Amino acid sequence: MAGKIKVAQINLHRSRAATGALANIMYKYKIDVALIQEPWTVGDRIKGMGMIGRVINKNTDERPRSCIVHTDKIKPIILPQFSDKDITTTLLENDRGTARTTKIVIVSMYMPHNERDPITTTMDSLIDWCTHQGINIIIGADANACHTLWGSTRTNERGTKLLDYMNNNGLTWLNEGTEPTFCTSNREETLDIMITTTELRPLTSKWKILKDTSLSDHRYITFEIRTRGIPTMRIIENKKSLDAEKYLGKLEERLREPPRRYGTPEEIDEYLKHVTEAIKESASEAITSKRKEFNTKAPWWSQTLETLNEKSNRLEKKARRTGNDRDKRRARRATLKLDREIRAAKKKSWRNFCSGLKKTQDIARINRILEKVDQNGLGMLKKRDGTMTNNIKETLETLITEHFPEATIATNTNENETRNDEEESTMRTPGNRQPAIHGGRPNWGLAAKIITEEKIRWAINTFLPYKAPGPDGLIPKYLKTGKHLISPHYMERDERHVHPETRQSRLLDTESVQTDKSNVVPTKNNGETNRQTHKRRSPDEQPTLTETIRIQNRALGRSSITWNNKAL
């Protein structure tokens, strides 16, 4: 599937209001990734971008001067070995991209104006690494370097050094025309440069400088990268739109013929997998879905701010066209007013949100979010030999090797599968029974009282309906709606054929049932709750699912029931 990545670059000049304006720009122009220099910080930490997207930067003891913000449309990972306070480097991997876009390094860089050489050691190492790896690179930089070739009014020493470095390393620039990227009341210049490799240059397009007010002394630069495999929309399922009648009908139909064998742990897992998949598939057919873009509108952006923004854009455009001091002052006043209104709107929106929190659970969740330390996703790691991992798969393998030295990376060869099957069958033989995890005689009578169908339903009812799902992907609402159909499968009473190998080990070892009555199973009386009747089990009857789990745990020497599925 053909797609594109829309990129923006901006120096926010440490402005809180400029950060708010960026949120509107990313929504308005559907920006996927923003390369930011001099972000707004509080206590040496980047703030104000939670509503914009995911923030990537290397956490250091110094005040950061670069970061990257992206939406969920792409999933870049940080390269910490090529990142510091002035440069943030990420790697975007796309298996379905073209040869030139399978891997792209995306960089946000700030080149301090008080240094004579704009090329740092980190940047030089990064370019060498990309050259040896054959990876294309995009750099959005506030270079503070002037050269007439990329639109500056003059050429300085820093610009000459940067141009020579680009020529020597096969790099070029995307800047077009002479429109300035840096504007103040008394100076206009092109200081921001988009640098890329000559191979990637043909896949970039629509480079331009936006006319919108940035509330900073720099202006927005945008362009697009054409690639494959990048989704244009995302599917959002409205969990609260569950059609209960349709869901129950589909669920009953799917649970009508469950697996007939569950005498081994593998068969138990297969049975539980069948129930889980039935719940998920039935729910997906009973809820409404809609296509949604990846960019979200800031909740505090209003029509009043939009009007002020349009007025500020109009006055700034007129001031640049006429160069009149009076027009510049009017544009400046409009910009300052927009700045104040954005700050006030964000503060009011936050206060309204906090005042609307009534439940203790919601307040506790906000506290956890505010106390959370910003953490980047998993990136590249240094191995024992001093080299760095090249991709996320190699990073995961390195972590496993370091934390679990005796573990081996599994392969899907028939030889390994055969060996594993032989080891498992050997472990199950009576002579190779695993040692007990807990000492003492298991009390299966107590376990039988704890695990009942009524208590399973009670546990399901205690779930909050829309709590985040676990690894199995089940929303508690699905369990609560269909609990009368689901719970019988967790305490199955149907009589089924038992495998000959498990026929000898299906008797329960409980203190309440005597040895001569081990083939008697308690059942509930119709309309009676104070006493139980017993029916005799024939030798060919299948044990219940719960009984099978108990038998397996007893064979392993465990004193408690171990459930192999989170839904239980």
N, C-alpha and C positions, 0 to 999 in steps of 0.2 A: 504494500500500500504506500503510495507516494505521500509525502508529507513535508513539513517544513518546521524549522525552529526559528522563532522570531526573537532577536536579541536587541537589548538596549544597553547603552552605556551612559553614565552620568556621575559627576562629582557633586555630592550633596552638600559640601561645605559645612559639615557638622550641624546642619540645620534640622530642627525637629519638624518644622512646617514643610520643608522640602521633602522629608521622608513621607509625610502625609500626602503631598502632591504626587509622589511616585506611585503610591497605591492607586490613585485614580488613573494615572497614565498606563499602568500595567493592565488595568481592567479595560480602559477605553481602546487601547491598541492591541490587546490580546498578546502581551509580551510573555514569553516563556521563560526567559532568563535575563536578569539584569546584572551587569558588571558595574559595581559601585566602588567609588573612591571617596575617602573621607566621610564615612557614614556617621550618623548621629550616635553618640555613645554616652553612657552614664556609668561612671566608675570603671572606665576602660572596658566596658562591655557594650556591644551593639544592641540598640533598643529601637522599638517602634516599627518593626517589620514583621510582626507576628501575623498580621492580616494580609500581608503581601505574598508570602510564600515561605519556603524553607531557606534558612540562612546558613551559608557555609563560610567559615573562616577559621584560621588556625588560632587557637587560644594561646596567647602569650602573656607575659607579664607587662607588656607595653600596650599603649593605646593603639588599636588597629586602625590602619588607613586604607584597607581594602576588604571587600567581601563580595560574595556572589549570592544572589537570591533567585530561586527558581520555583516554578509551579510543579505539580505532580505529573505534568505531561512528560517530563524527562527526569532521570534519576542519576545525576552525576555523583561521583565519589571524589573526596579530597585526596590530593597527593601531598602529604605532609612534608615529604623531603624537599619539595619545591615550593613551600609556602612559608611566609613569615608575616610580619605586621604590614609590609608594603606590597605583598604579592599573595594572591589566593589562586591556587591551581587546582583544577578538577579534571577528571577524566570521564568522558561520556562514551559508554560502550553500547553499540547497537548492532546486534547480530544480523539484522535484516537490512542494514544499510548498504550503500555501494562500497566499492573498494576504498574510496577516499573518505567515506564517512562511517566506516565500521568502528573506528576509534577516533575521537576528536578531543584534544586537550583544550579546555576553555579557561582563560586566565583573566583575572582582574588585577591591574597593576597601577600603583602610584609611584611615580618617579620624582623624588624630592627635588625642588628647584634649587636648593642650596648646595647640591653636589655637582661637580664639574662633569663627571662621567655618568650618563643616564643608565648605562648597562651595569647591573649588579652581578655579583657572583652567583646568586640564586637563579637569575634569569639566564645567565650563560650556561649553567649546568642543565637547566630545563631544556634549552634549545638543543644542546648536545644529546640529551637523552631522547628527545623526540626524533632527532635525526637518525640515531642508531636504531630506534624502535620502528621507524617508518610511520610515525603518527603525525597527522596534520594538527595544526594549532591555530587558535584564534585568541588574540590578546586585545582586550579593551583597556587602554592606558590613558591616564592623565600624564602625558610625557613631559610637560613643561619644556618642550623642545620645539623650536621654530625652524621651518624650512619651506621655501616657496613651492616645492614639489607637492606637498600635501595641503597647500592652501594658505600658508602663513604669509604675512605681509613682508617678512624679512627672514634671513637665515642667520642663526647664531651657532656657536661652537657645539653646543649640545645637539642641535639638529644635525650638524655635519657628522658627528660621531655616531648618532643613531642611524643615519642613512647608510654609512659605511658598514655598520654591523649588519643591517638588514641585507645589503647586497652580498656580503660575504657568507651569509647563512641561508640564502634562498628564500628570503622573506620579502613581502610587499605590503602595501597599505590599501585600504578600501576607501579612504577619503576621496571625495569628488568635489570639484569646484573650489571656490574661495570663501564660502560663507563661514563666518567665525563660529567657533564652539565655546569661546570664553568672552563674556560681555560684562563690562562695568560702565559706569557713567563716563569714564574718560579713556577707556581702552577696549578694543575689540581685536581678538587674535584667535588663531587656530592652535590650540594646545593639546587637544584630545585626538588620539590616533587609534584607528583600528588596524592592527597588524595581523597578517595571516601568511600562510605558505602559498607559493605560486601554484601548487597543485589544487588547493582548495579554493582559490580565487574564482574560478569559473562557476562554482556552485553557490556563490554568494550573490545576492541581488538586492535591489530596492534600498540602497544606502541613502539615508537622508537625515537632515537635522530638523527636528520637530519645532513648530512655531509656538507650542504650548509653554506657558510660564512654568519654570522649574523651581522658583523661589530660591535659586542658588545663582552663583555667578557663572555657572556652566550651563550648557543647553543639552537637551536629550539628543542622542544619536541612536538610530535604529537601522537594522538590516535583517535579512533573512538568509538562512542556510537551507538549501534543498537536500533532502535525504529521504530514505525509505524507512518504513517500519515505525514511524512516529504517529501515534493516534491523534486525530483531530478533535474527537469528542470522547466523553466518558459516559458510561451507563450508570445511572443512579437509581437504586431501588428504594422506593418509599416503604420502609418497613411498617409504618403505621397504617398502610392502606390494605392490610391483609384481609382478604375475603374469607371469613371463617367457614362459611358453608362450602365454598369451593375447595378450600384447603382440606377440610375434614373428609370430603368425598374423595379427593385424590389420594390422601394419606391412607384411607381405609382400603382403597383399591390396590395400592402398592404393598401394603402389609398383609394382604390376603394370603399370599403364598410365600412365607419366609423360608429360609434354609431349613432342611429337615434334620441336619446333623450338627451337633455342637458338643461332641465328646472330647475334643482336644482344645488346647488354648488357641490354636490357629483357627479352628472352626468357630470358637466363641467370638474371636475377633471378626471373623467374616460375618457372623450373625449380627453383631453390633454395627458393623459397617453397613450392612443392608438396611438396618433401621435408620441410621444416621442419614444415608443417602436418600431414603424414602422421605424423610422429613424435609430435607433441603430442596429436593426436586418438587415436592408438592407445594412448598411455600413459594418457590420461584414462579410457579404457574398461577398463584393466587394473589400476587401483589403486582402493583403497577410500577413500571419502570419508565424513565425518561432520559433523553440525551441531554447532557449538560456540558458547558465549556469548562475549561480548567481554571479560568480566571474568575474571581469572585469580587463583587463590588464592596467597597468599604461601607460599613453600616452607618457611618457618620457623615458620608458625603450626601449633601442635600442640593435641592434646586437653587437655593440661595448661593451656595458655594460655586455652583456651576455658572451662575450669572456673573459673579465676581471674577471667576476665572476667565470667562469670555471677554469681559471688559479689560482685564489686565493684559490678555493676549493682544487685543486690538490696540491698546495704547502703546505697548512695547513695539509692536510692528510699525506703528506710525513714528515712534521715536527713532527707530533704526532707519526708517526711510528718509525722514527730514533732517535728523541730526540736530534739531533745535533743542536748546537747553530747557525751554519751557515744557516741551513735550516729554523730555526725559524726566523732569520733576513730576509731571502728572502720572507717568507710567510708574515711577518709583512709589508714589503715594498709593496707587492702586495695588501694587504688589505687597506693600506693607499691610494694607487692610486685609487682603486675602490671607496673608500670613497669620494675622491675629484671629481671623474668623475660623481658620482651620484648627488652630490651637484650642479655641473655645468649643468648637464642634466636637473635637475628640474628647475633651474633658467632660462635656455634657453627656455624650454618648456613654462613656465609661461609668459615670455616676448613675445614669438611668439603668444601666445593666446591673450594677451592684445593688441598687435599691430594689430591683425586681427579684433578687434571690431570697426565697422564703424558706426553702428546705435546708436543713443542716448538711445534708449530703452534697447539695450543689455548692454550698459555701466551702465545704472541705475540699471539693474538687478544685475550686478556684485557688485555694491556698496551696494545694500541691503543685498546680501549674506555675504559680508565681515563685514557689521555692525551688522549682526544678532548675538545675544547672544546665546551661546550653551545652549540648553535645553534638558533635558531627557524627555522621554515619561512618560505618567501617570503611577505611581507606587502605592505602598501601602500607605494608609493614616491613621492617628490616629483619632479614633472616640471620641465622647464626654466622653465615659466611660473610656478612657485611653487605650483601646485595639486597635490593628491594624486590618485593613481589611485583609482578607485572599486571595482574588482574585480580578481581575479587575472588575467583575460585582458588587461586594460589594463596591468597590471604587466608581464606578459611582453612585450607589444608595446613598452612603454617601454624595457625592457632591450635588446631587439633593435635599436631605433632608436639607442640610445646607444652600444652596442658595435659595431654594424655599420651605420654611417650610410648606406652605399650600398645596403643591403638594403631590399627592399620587402615588405610583407605580401601574400602570395599570396591571390588570390580564385579561386573556382571558376567563373568565367565562361567561356563558350565562346571569347570573344575572346582571353583570356589563354592558354587551352590551345592555340588555333590558332597564336598567336604563338610559344609555346614550342616547338611541334612544328616550325615553320618554321625557328627558330633552330637546333634540334638537327640538322635535316636539312642545313642550310647548313654547320654545323661539320663534318659527316661527309664533305663532298665533297673530292676530292683537292686542289683548289685552296685549301681552307681548313683544311688539316690543322693540328692544334694543335702548338705547339712541344714539343720533347722536354723532359721534366722532368729527366732525367739525361743527361749527355753520354756518348759512346762507343757502340760497337756492342753491341746486346743479345746476351748469350750464352744462346741458347735451349737449347743442349745441356746446360748446367749446370742450367737450370730444369727440363728433362725428368728429370734425375737426382734433383732435390730433391723434386718433386711426383710421388709414386708412390702407388699404392693401399696398399702395405705400410707406407709412412711415415705415411699418413693414419691407418691402424689403430694404428700405434705412438703417434701423437699422442693419439688417443682414449683409449688405454690409460693414458696418463700422467695423465689427469684424475682428481681425487678424485670418487668416485661421487655425493656429495651436496653438492658445492660449489654456492654460490648461482648461479642461472641468470643469463645475460646478457640483453640487450634482446630476444633472440629467444625467451626463456622456456624454453630447453631445459636440463633437468637432465642433467649428464654421465652419470648412470646410464642414461638412455635411449639415449645414443649408444653406451656400452660394451656394453649388452645386445644391441643390434641392429647392431653395427658391420659384420658380414658381409653384412647387407642394405643398409646405408646407404652404405658406402664405394664400391661399384661405381658408384653414381650420381654420385660426385664424380670418378671416372675412367672415365666411360662408354665402352664399346667397341662398342656396338650400331651397326649401319650404318643410317643414316636418310637421307631425302631432304634435300638441301641447297638452300637458297633460291638462286635464280639470282644475286642481287646479291652473295652472299658466296662464290660458287663460285670466283671469280678470286683471292680473298684468303685461302684456307684453307691455302696451302702454308707449311710451317714454315721459318723462316730460322735454321738452326743450322749451326755450324761442322763438326759431325760428319757431316752429310748433304749430299752434293754436289748441285748444281743439277739434273743429269740424273737424280737419284734422288729428287727432291722428292715424288714420289707414292708412295714406299715407306714403310710404317709398321712399326716394330718390334713384334713380338708375342712372348709368352713361349712357349717350347717346352714341350710336355707332359712333365713329369718331368725336364727339363733346366734347370739354373740357370746354367751357365757360359757359354752362348752364346745368341745370339738368331737367330731366323729372321725373314724379312721377307715380307710379302704385299703385292701391288701393289693400290693403291687405284684404283677406277674413277672417272671424272670425275663421276658422279652420286652418289657416296657422301657421307654426312654426316660432317663432322669430329667428333672427340670433344669433350666438354665442355671438357676442359683445353686442347685445341688451339684451340678457339674463343676462350677467354680469352686465350691467348697471342697469337692473331692480332689481337684487339681492342687489346691493350696495345701491340703493335708498331705498329698504325695510329696510336695516340696518342703514339708515341715513348717509351714507358716501357721501362725496363730491368729491371723486375721484375713478377711476376704480382700483380695486385691482386684480392683476393677480395672479393666484394660481400655476403658473408653470414658472420656470426660463427661459424656452425656449421662452416665450413670451416677 
